[in-house]
Amino acid sequence: MSTTDLDLAIEGMTCSSCANRIERKLNKLDGVTASVNYATEKAHVTFPETITPEELIATVEAAGYAASLPRTGEPEVAEGDEPIDPLLQRLLVSAALSIPVIALSMVPAWQFTNWQWLSLTLAAPVVVWGAWPFHRAAWTNARHGAATMDTLVSVGVLAAFGWSVYALFWGHAGMPGMTHEFEITIARTDGASNIYLEAAAGVTTFILLGRWLEHRSKRQAGAALRALMELGSKDVAVVRDGREVRIPIDQLAVGDEFVVRPGEKVATDGEVVEGTSAVDESMLTGESVPVEIGPGSPVVGATVNSGGRLLVRATRVGGDTQLAQMARLVEQAQAGKAEVQRLADRISGVFVPIVIALAIATLAGWLIATGEPAAAFTAAVAVLIIACPCALGLATPTALMVGTGRGAQLGILIKGPEVLESTRRVDTVVLDKTGTVTTGQMTVLDVVAADGESEDDVRRLAAAVEAASEHPIGRAVAAAFRGDLPAVEGFKNVPGLGVEGVVEGHAVVAGRPRLLADWSQHLPPELTAAVEGAHGQGATAIAVGWDGRARGVVVVGDSVKETSAEAVRHLRELGLTPVLLTGDNEAAARAVAAEVVAEVMPADKVAEVQRLQAAGKVVAMVGDGVNDAAALAQADLGLAMGTGTDVAIEASDLTLVRGDLRVAADAIRLSRRTLRTIKGNLFWAFAYNVAAIPLAAAGLLNPMLAGAAMAFSSVFVVTNSLRLRGFRATAGDEIPTHQGRKSVTALAA
């Protein structure tokens, strides 16, 4: 039975317990697998064809929340800040009213006659209007037989306010001249003489502050995704009936031909039909040198045309473009859950009922032990307030969002949170040679001239005769010559051996030594040594001769990237053992490994990864080609170069946008640091609740201080997560941007 993936936007969640309850409801449907993320306010659902999206929405609504389908065409991107933030408004009004109440309660010298009635007047709007989101959520949950963290807040605030109203109207607290001290510990006094309006108003304000900071951090953490989508063009000049017509980008269709003028962004992925130019692909690859393109060349949306006018045929639009796919990778990573978060969700699902039971037990215990309702009530309310596990719900999502957002800035796309777990365990990294450790392009590595001959002559005449060749090696020889090449006459290609032609009056032969031998041009000892040395390094030797003699050797090969040695050093510093895998002969692999890894492995990539795994190694694989895809999928952690093929990228866990191997080390460092941040957040949240609940139950915390401490724990978790924004890459800072254009580097300034 086929299944479909869908992301639902969820409204009304106030804590991770809400997310856990929606997730349980959805997973009860036959064949449905759902993951609900509180931080991103989305549900990722995999469901069979027997279930409709409307049924999924109805299930969410039956749980007391709202759900909606995403917009079609491209990944959803959160909108920018609203002109007026309702949550901020509620916080500011509540703070303005709560501060005088807290001040009057804390400073006995300020407690003028009938001050308590002013406190009631100021606190009532805070408890009713300021805390309304908590009361509404608690009531919705109660109607569905559930209890969440909002239940704790609502019950605690209403209990403190209700007791204060009782003491004012029916007790002794309303008498003129009433004062009470502000104490950290609970004093055993007559409950009818005490009011806790500062607790009710203060707790509401502190929790609203925590919610607003949480809301703000979620917007900041999602800024990388917004910046990715903002890179694209907003409109495009298409050619219709021979005329240019400018239309919105969302009206562009596959097959449409559009114009890209110098300095403009390429509107979408396509193929050049007319024109030649240089395209700035730094947004995509990090390479600052523009790429030369012409008819038939592929171009990627959001790259910048640096040169001439181009006519491009659209091949991918909307959500199918490479830019949209990059954004989708970030969004999917932020919407997932690591295993540690699933544990936190399960705990928070049972946490609230346990806390309510503890609060009731605390109330009963104090009443039985002391017979004093004030102390019993205050301790019970403190338990309710201190136990709110808001920090628990924020621990993983905020760190994951900030970590993946920072990764997007640096050209590291993390496919899912489970990847973070893999990076912690990896101890061996397998490197594909071509295109990963090396440039993947044939270049001239050396020119050796026979005794009495000129290297310049060898280089010039070889380049001239090879310029007419279509062979990649021939093109590499021709491309390496700086200057005007002389014309070639009588050109002839000898399949599998080389080329012949007349250049500047010389009959030139270039190719395998066997081709020169056919012309009775045998290599002298120094050239034979050069050929053998080139083969030993895995390079290709092109013998060059003219006028009846072998004159020199041009060595062509795949050169090692300048940054590869540094990258391998960084990988070793992370405790990883680098292993080189290549389809070349063993001598070629050993030559490159001597520069980079110093360890050589056979050519069968999948079998080699399996062999390492069978030996107990946890293997990461770095590759970029179609032939790497199976090994990337087999490895415990697959890292694909974004400069490689779509097949390799699809099979990997991490995509490295740049072609710089140092980014692989940065990706593992960032993933490990994100995982450490998650675990640190979870430890703080658990330790905080475990330590604070007994203190509150013992009467050592009054409700207002409990609320402040609870809010601080959430702020701590968010702040700790935002520290990931300071992660620095060894491969350089953010992906370079074109002048005056926003890019991925716009993450949450």
TIVO-833403 format. One line per field, with one value per residue (C-alpha): residue number from 0; y, x, z; residue in one letter. Coordinates in pm, whole numbers. Example, Ala and Ser with C-alpha at 12.3 -4.5 7.8 and 13.67 -1.06 7.14 Angstrom:
REM residues 2
k c(0 1)
north c(-450 -106)
east c(1230 1367)
up c(780 714)
r c(A S)
REM end
This chain:
REM residues 749
k c(0 1 2 3 4 5 6 7 8 9 10 11 12 13 14 15 16 17 18 19 20 21 22 23 24 25 26 27 28 29 30 31 32 33 34 35 36 37 38 39 40 41 42 43 44 45 46 47 48 49 50 51 52 53 54 55 56 57 58 59 60 61 62 63 64 65 66 67 68 69 70 71 72 73 74 75 76 77 78 79 80 81 82 83 84 85 86 87 88 89 90 91 92 93 94 95 96 97 98 99 100 101 102 103 104 105 106 107 108 109 110 111 112 113 114 115 116 117 118 119 120 121 122 123 124 125 126 127 128 129 130 131 132 133 134 135 136 137 138 139 140 141 142 143 144 145 146 147 148 149 150 151 152 153 154 155 156 157 158 159 160 161 162 163 164 165 166 167 168 169 170 171 172 173 174 175 176 177 178 179 180 181 182 183 184 185 186 187 188 189 190 191 192 193 194 195 196 197 198 199 200 201 202 203 204 205 206 207 208 209 210 211 212 213 214 215 216 217 218 219 220 221 222 223 224 225 226 227 228 229 230 231 232 233 234 235 236 237 238 239 240 241 242 243 244 245 246 247 248 249 250 251 252 253 254 255 256 257 258 259 260 261 262 263 264 265 266 267 268 269 270 271 272 273 274 275 276 277 278 279 280 281 282 283 284 285 286 287 288 289 290 291 292 293 294 295 296 297 298 299 300 301 302 303 304 305 306 307 308 309 310 311 312 313 314 315 316 317 318 319 320 321 322 323 324 325 326 327 328 329 330 331 332 333 334 335 336 337 338 339 340 341 342 343 344 345 346 347 348 349 350 351 352 353 354 355 356 357 358 359 360 361 362 363 364 365 366 367 368 369 370 371 372 373 374 375 376 377 378 379 380 381 382 383 384 385 386 387 388 389 390 391 392 393 394 395 396 397 398 399 400 401 402 403 404 405 406 407 408 409 410 411 412 413 414 415 416 417 418 419 420 421 422 423 424 425 426 427 428 429 430 431 432 433 434 435 436 437 438 439 440 441 442 443 444 445 446 447 448 449 450 451 452 453 454 455 456 457 458 459 460 461 462 463 464 465 466 467 468 469 470 471 472 473 474 475 476 477 478 479 480 481 482 483 484 485 486 487 488 489 490 491 492 493 494 495 496 497 498 499 500 501 502 503 504 505 506 507 508 509 510 511 512 513 514 515 516 517 518 519 520 521 522 523 524 525 526 527 528 529 530 531 532 533 534 535 536 537 538 539 540 541 542 543 544 545 546 547 548 549 550 551 552 553 554 555 556 557 558 559 560 561 562 563 564 565 566 567 568 569 570 571 572 573 574 575 576 577 578 579 580 581 582 583 584 585 586 587 588 589 590 591 592 593 594 595 596 597 598 599 600 601 602 603 604 605 606 607 608 609 610 611 612 613 614 615 616 617 618 619 620 621 622 623 624 625 626 627 628 629 630 631 632 633 634 635 636 637 638 639 640 641 642 643 644 645 646 647 648 649 650 651 652 653 654 655 656 657 658 659 660 661 662 663 664 665 666 667 668 669 670 671 672 673 674 675 676 677 678 679 680 681 682 683 684 685 686 687 688 689 690 691 692 693 694 695 696 697 698 699 700 701 702 703 704 705 706 707 708 709 710 711 712 713 714 715 716 717 718 719 720 721 722 723 724 725 726 727 728 729 730 731 732 733 734 735 736 737 738 739 740 741 742 743 744 745 746 747 748)
north c(0 336 609 988 1235 1557 1843 1991 2333 2296 2579 2593 2399 2552 2288 1958 1770 1914 1792 1451 1422 1520 1272 990 1071 1068 749 569 595 276 296 650 749 1102 1318 1647 1915 2180 2427 2431 2389 2124 1760 1542 1263 952 803 541 617 493 806 1160 1479 1598 1300 1394 1751 1625 1404 1701 1912 1632 1657 2023 2189 2338 2208 2326 2204 2366 2589 2404 2462 2518 2449 2653 2944 3128 3481 3771 3944 4065 4444 4392 4084 3984 3785 4083 4307 4067 4047 4425 4496 4214 4334 4693 4576 4310 4517 4741 4434 4255 4568 4632 4270 4260 4593 4629 4999 5062 4887 5186 5158 4938 4861 4508 4632 4818 4495 4310 4572 4549 4170 4078 4177 3989 3671 3686 3846 3797 3428 3368 3158 2920 2901 2843 2568 2405 2402 2258 1985 1909 1865 1599 1431 1550 1762 1962 2219 2482 2293 2342 2713 2773 2576 2737 3094 3053 2882 3169 3431 3244 3207 3579 3672 3448 3604 3957 3920 3651 3648 3909 4020 4293 4485 4836 4840 4478 4409 4099 4030 3898 3576 3306 3036 2976 3124 2942 3203 3222 3152 3394 3681 3613 3704 3573 3821 3881 3510 3497 3808 3745 3383 3485 3756 3537 3257 3503 3632 3278 3210 3531 3460 3109 3245 3496 3233 3008 3294 3360 2996 2972 3275 3065 2892 3225 3358 3059 3122 3498 3430 3351 3602 3757 3803 3697 3822 3539 3534 3515 3547 3705 3968 3986 3981 4020 3786 3678 3388 3158 3179 3041 2689 2416 2476 2854 3053 3355 3627 3687 4016 4095 4143 3967 3649 3335 3294 2913 2600 2571 2520 2796 2827 3134 3346 3303 3447 3384 3292 3366 3041 3144 3119 2751 2633 2891 2934 3301 3251 3279 2973 3012 2891 2875 2705 2371 2459 2400 2695 2702 2940 3230 3231 3564 3635 3825 3870 3873 3832 3476 3304 3012 2734 2646 2281 2292 2540 2600 2327 2121 2369 2309 2613 2483 2139 2295 2478 2157 1977 2244 2235 1856 1855 2113 1925 1593 1456 1297 990 1199 1424 1126 1028 1383 1376 1047 1179 1508 1313 1157 1439 1665 1411 1310 1671 1735 1423 1550 1889 1722 1502 1808 1990 1691 1624 1979 1990 1662 1756 2118 2185 2523 2582 2877 2679 2377 2577 2780 2470 2296 2598 2621 2256 2326 2627 2497 2173 2329 2143 2416 2378 2008 2082 2339 2144 1961 2170 2499 2348 2152 2456 2684 2413 2332 2702 2773 2475 2622 2941 2745 2524 2220 2075 1825 1593 1490 1494 1125 1231 1402 1070 911 1179 1105 740 769 665 604 834 690 942 905 1032 1185 1507 1482 1471 1578 1840 1580 1763 1668 1918 1929 1833 1838 1881 1690 1771 1540 1644 1943 2023 2315 2258 2554 2392 2062 2239 2462 2200 1938 2189 2292 1941 1839 2148 1979 1669 1602 1376 1510 1459 1643 1930 1946 1977 2251 2439 2451 2654 3027 3218 3192 2843 2794 2641 2270 2117 1760 1671 1301 1119 768 596 472 597 972 1244 1359 1686 1948 2251 2532 2299 2018 1675 1639 1314 1312 1018 682 587 307 566 731 389 330 636 501 768 573 739 808 691 1022 1024 655 734 1024 795 530 794 934 589 529 842 739 1009 983 1040 1184 1136 1415 1393 1574 1554 1193 1222 1191 1537 1528 1402 1591 1448 1489 1389 1472 1713 1705 1999 2247 2210 1829 1777 2032 1864 1523 1676 1819 1481 1315 1579 1473 1121 981 745 862 590 663 478 509 334 403 150 95 295 596 568 537 847 1059 898 988 1351 1323 1010 768 464 290 72 -136 -9 -182 97 -73 -390 -186 5 -327 -473 -182 -212 -587 -502 -298 43 312 450 791 812 1128 1117 1306 1073 831 549 667 656 293 342 662 473 178 395 482 849 965 1305 1417 1705 1946 1985 1620 1433 1439 1062 1099 1385 1186 888 1095 1218 1544 1757 1979 2265 2355 2131 2184 1868 2080 2131 1759 1811 2123 1927 1661 1923 2119 1805 1689 2031 2047 1706 1815 2124 1910 1680 1975 2129 1803 1757 2108 2059 1723 1826 2148 1974 1691 1934 2203 1994 1860 2213 2346 2056 2118 2478 2628 2821 3058 3050 3372 3264 2926 3098 3308 3003 2808 3089 3120 2752 2806 3119 2927 2650 2895 3101 2791 2680 3020 2987 2756 3066 3141 2819 2896 2686 2596 2621 2990 3177 3189 3113 3425 3654 3868 4240 4384 4052 3867 3506 3216 3429 3622 3385 3575 3878)
east c(0 143 188 203 405 241 331 39 59 -64 -214 -295 1 149 399 559 282 39 263 288 -90 -153 113 -53 -393 -259 -60 -376 -507 -448 -127 -38 305 322 585 470 723 632 903 817 441 418 320 503 261 305 -35 -184 -413 -712 -688 -743 -573 -916 -933 -594 -708 -1029 -823 -611 -922 -1079 -778 -858 -619 -633 -454 -421 -264 60 78 158 449 733 828 646 840 742 628 820 743 388 343 186 281 -24 195 427 127 -4 339 391 49 86 434 316 37 241 547 359 190 523 693 420 432 811 871 673 769 561 253 29 -320 -543 -253 -391 -702 -489 -295 -621 -729 -398 -363 -715 -660 -331 -485 -791 -669 -291 -319 -615 -409 -321 -680 -818 -567 -625 -1002 -962 -735 -973 -1262 -1056 -951 -591 -360 -65 176 -90 -300 -25 1 -374 -442 -151 -242 -614 -539 -316 -566 -864 -702 -617 -978 -1098 -851 -949 -1328 -1382 -1059 -849 -633 -876 -846 -695 -331 -264 102 306 673 829 1007 1182 1077 719 627 357 83 -293 -387 -680 -435 -218 -265 -68 -159 209 244 -58 44 419 396 174 418 726 567 449 806 935 676 761 1137 1062 845 1113 1388 1182 1145 1518 1609 1388 1546 1793 1504 1341 1673 1716 1383 1440 1744 1517 1388 1044 968 1108 1118 978 978 624 566 907 849 973 693 770 560 566 801 518 366 681 637 877 973 931 1223 1330 1592 1867 2050 2392 2368 2029 1955 1871 1500 1492 1688 1730 1949 2111 1960 2145 2433 2757 2842 2996 2766 2842 2755 2898 2553 2553 2913 3107 3346 3411 3531 3241 3169 3182 2863 2720 2443 2358 2506 2286 2218 2074 1809 1924 2277 2384 2463 2792 2842 2635 2267 2133 1824 1742 1483 1328 1377 1262 1032 879 940 1148 1436 1768 1715 1374 1522 1792 1526 1324 1626 1660 1287 1276 1571 1406 1075 1222 1305 1617 1584 1660 1362 1128 1234 1161 817 725 826 639 327 302 473 170 -63 220 285 -83 -84 229 66 -241 -15 183 -137 -265 72 109 -247 -203 141 75 -295 -209 -386 -163 160 -7 -168 145 364 113 91 471 487 242 437 792 710 614 851 866 1244 1198 989 1235 1556 1582 1382 1558 1908 1817 1669 1962 2216 2062 2014 2380 2469 2270 2474 2797 2682 2600 2252 2152 1877 1741 1804 1894 2207 2329 2329 2539 2810 2874 2956 3154 3520 3621 3573 3597 3689 3615 3916 3788 3594 3621 3990 4088 3945 3783 3923 4220 4503 4865 5081 5424 5612 5940 6163 6427 6788 6852 6482 6274 5982 5804 5824 5694 5406 5316 5323 5143 4870 4831 4778 4559 4339 4160 4089 3761 3927 3920 4295 4358 4136 4324 4657 4523 4355 4680 4862 4864 4871 4771 4802 4948 4720 4723 4699 4624 4488 4423 4286 4424 4159 4299 4651 4665 4666 4879 4909 5136 5213 5448 5587 5661 5493 5378 5271 5120 4980 5083 5451 5331 5204 5546 5709 5496 5672 6009 6029 6152 6168 6515 6586 6493 6150 6092 6160 5913 5642 5699 5697 5367 5206 5333 5151 4830 4871 4862 5179 5145 5458 5526 5750 5809 6039 6135 6232 6058 6096 5911 5636 5330 5194 4818 4621 4359 4522 4466 4266 4477 4258 4244 4553 4425 4083 4228 4423 4099 3927 4208 4177 3813 3929 3846 4059 4060 4054 4087 3863 3902 3825 4182 4465 4635 4942 4724 4542 4866 5007 4710 4698 5060 4960 4638 4557 4851 4620 4493 4186 4063 3818 3496 3342 3032 3223 3492 3238 3077 3417 3494 3153 3202 3527 3329 3391 3124 3177 3119 3147 3225 3155 3007 2936 2671 2914 2931 2556 2542 2837 2684 2363 2553 2763 2645 2679 2679 2820 2766 2945 2682 2894 2823 2526 2166 2183 2471 2300 1976 2162 2347 2262 2455 2499 2807 2719 3081 3333 3577 3658 3718 3342 3310 3505 3301 2978 3078 3195 2869 2656 2842 2820 2446 2400 2600 2380 2065 2193 2300 1955 1783 2008 1928 1554 1548 1784 1591 1257 1399 1576 1307 994 1115 1218 874 697 908 788 1126 1004 713 507 644 1006 906 755 1065 1291 1069 1076 1452 1499 1324 1529 1846 1765 1686 1998 2215 2079 2138 2508 2530 2501 2861 2995 3294 3397 3756 3662 3582 3274 2935 2874 2986 2713 2679 2703 2388 2204 2074 2177 2185 2405 2097 2031 1881 2100)
up c(0 -102 153 140 346 461 693 886 1050 1410 1613 1982 2123 2435 2547 2448 2628 2372 2092 2253 2284 1919 1813 2008 1858 1502 1553 1667 1310 1114 911 1023 1150 1289 1452 1606 1686 1939 1834 1463 1532 1263 1233 982 892 678 598 361 67 270 487 364 485 603 841 982 1039 1204 1438 1544 1600 1805 2034 2093 1849 1499 1191 832 510 390 87 -232 -462 -221 141 398 528 841 789 928 1252 1286 1316 1658 1858 2072 2309 2361 2424 2686 2847 2863 3012 3264 3362 3407 3640 3822 3912 4162 4314 4359 4493 4750 4866 4894 5072 5398 5419 5106 5239 5302 5442 5222 4988 4958 4778 4521 4471 4409 4155 3967 3989 3874 3504 3503 3643 3417 3092 3111 3203 2968 2720 3004 3133 2784 2710 3048 2990 2640 2774 3063 2818 2641 2963 2951 3161 3027 3162 3106 3357 3614 3543 3539 3857 4038 3941 4013 4343 4458 4342 4486 4825 4826 4745 5027 5273 5169 5178 5438 5637 5814 5520 5414 5741 5721 5828 5727 5641 5577 5529 5210 5304 5108 5351 5462 5796 5988 6016 6004 5644 5657 5707 5404 5041 4742 4474 4399 4332 4100 3904 3916 3803 3510 3403 3438 3235 2969 2952 2906 2634 2451 2464 2342 2060 1965 1964 1738 1488 1504 1463 1152 988 788 613 531 402 173 4 -13 -232 -527 -780 -732 -1103 -1439 -1801 -2017 -2396 -2539 -2914 -2958 -2688 -2330 -2072 -1701 -1484 -1115 -1052 -940 -1292 -1457 -1601 -1712 -2075 -2061 -2199 -1997 -2023 -1766 -1808 -1659 -1284 -1256 -1066 -1262 -1195 -1172 -1262 -1639 -1945 -2147 -2497 -2622 -2503 -2312 -1975 -1636 -1348 -983 -801 -465 -307 -397 -396 -199 -492 -561 -921 -1171 -1386 -1765 -1935 -2286 -2485 -2327 -1987 -1680 -1448 -1098 -971 -748 -893 -1043 -1408 -1406 -1781 -2099 -2178 -2148 -2279 -2048 -2077 -1739 -1642 -1279 -1107 -764 -510 -755 -783 -614 -391 -277 -215 3 202 233 378 647 721 745 981 1204 1204 1313 1653 1786 2007 2316 2237 2210 2561 2684 2519 2683 3022 2984 2884 3232 3418 3462 3630 3863 3960 4032 4250 4428 4486 4639 4852 4962 5061 5254 5417 5545 5672 5859 5995 6094 6064 5910 5576 5478 5484 5323 5047 4971 4947 4718 4486 4477 4366 4084 3962 3995 3814 3479 3244 2981 2965 2897 2589 2458 2520 2188 1937 2001 1984 1672 1499 1578 1492 1154 1082 1152 936 647 681 651 365 581 533 802 681 1020 1396 1399 1208 1523 1707 1431 1442 1808 1740 1415 1445 1080 781 429 159 -210 -402 -724 -670 -293 -204 -556 -788 -1015 -1321 -1536 -1520 -1637 -1341 -1503 -1833 -1882 -2180 -2323 -2295 -2517 -2567 -2441 -2200 -2360 -2704 -2569 -2393 -2691 -2966 -2752 -2666 -3029 -3161 -2866 -2905 -3193 -2981 -2801 -2545 -2183 -2148 -2472 -2362 -2031 -2213 -2441 -2154 -1955 -2221 -2153 -2479 -2842 -2984 -3333 -3596 -3667 -4014 -4120 -3779 -3724 -3423 -3363 -3144 -2815 -2887 -2944 -3210 -3503 -3696 -3849 -3630 -3739 -4007 -3760 -3787 -3426 -3258 -2905 -2712 -2575 -2612 -2842 -3092 -3104 -3138 -3449 -3592 -3478 -3209 -2908 -2567 -2426 -2066 -1903 -2070 -1993 -1625 -1643 -1787 -1520 -1247 -1373 -1376 -1025 -910 -1086 -1351 -1731 -1936 -2288 -2496 -2745 -3049 -3377 -3674 -3606 -3236 -2898 -2743 -2409 -2179 -2052 -1723 -1676 -1368 -1111 -869 -495 -359 -167 141 152 367 620 613 694 981 1122 1086 1279 1552 1588 1668 1324 1116 751 482 109 -137 -511 -836 -959 -949 -616 -715 -798 -470 -277 -445 -340 3 60 30 223 419 426 407 96 46 -251 -509 -408 -205 -67 21 191 402 498 586 817 980 1028 1206 1458 1306 1287 939 784 404 205 -170 -460 -753 -866 -793 -431 -367 -254 -18 119 195 345 575 925 827 464 368 8 -162 -290 -604 -682 -826 -707 -653 -407 -226 -196 -45 216 566 544 233 210 -26 -91 -262 24 224 534 551 630 952 1026 971 1221 1473 1439 1470 1779 1939 1867 2027 2333 2360 2346 2619 2831 2794 2889 3190 3312 3265 3443 3721 3775 3826 4034 4267 4283 4348 4686 4790 4701 4875 5185 5197 5110 4804 4785 4464 4318 4348 4208 3903 3852 3875 3635 3378 3419 3333 2997 2927 3014 2768 2486 2554 2572 2234 2074 2164 1861 1643 1742 1583 1362 1064 976 608 645 749 581 215 23 -99 -407 -344 -197 -199 99 141 378 601 715 1006 1297 1322)
r c(M S T T D L D L A I E G M T C S S C A N R I E R K L N K L D G V T A S V N Y A T E K A H V T F P E T I T P E E L I A T V E A A G Y A A S L P R T G E P E V A E G D E P I D P L L Q R L L V S A A L S I P V I A L S M V P A W Q F T N W Q W L S L T L A A P V V V W G A W P F H R A A W T N A R H G A A T M D T L V S V G V L A A F G W S V Y A L F W G H A G M P G M T H E F E I T I A R T D G A S N I Y L E A A A G V T T F I L L G R W L E H R S K R Q A G A A L R A L M E L G S K D V A V V R D G R E V R I P I D Q L A V G D E F V V R P G E K V A T D G E V V E G T S A V D E S M L T G E S V P V E I G P G S P V V G A T V N S G G R L L V R A T R V G G D T Q L A Q M A R L V E Q A Q A G K A E V Q R L A D R I S G V F V P I V I A L A I A T L A G W L I A T G E P A A A F T A A V A V L I I A C P C A L G L A T P T A L M V G T G R G A Q L G I L I K G P E V L E S T R R V D T V V L D K T G T V T T G Q M T V L D V V A A D G E S E D D V R R L A A A V E A A S E H P I G R A V A A A F R G D L P A V E G F K N V P G L G V E G V V E G H A V V A G R P R L L A D W S Q H L P P E L T A A V E G A H G Q G A T A I A V G W D G R A R G V V V V G D S V K E T S A E A V R H L R E L G L T P V L L T G D N E A A A R A V A A E V V A E V M P A D K V A E V Q R L Q A A G K V V A M V G D G V N D A A A L A Q A D L G L A M G T G T D V A I E A S D L T L V R G D L R V A A D A I R L S R R T L R T I K G N L F W A F A Y N V A A I P L A A A G L L N P M L A G A A M A F S S V F V V T N S L R L R G F R A T A G D E I P T H Q G R K S V T A L A A)
REM end
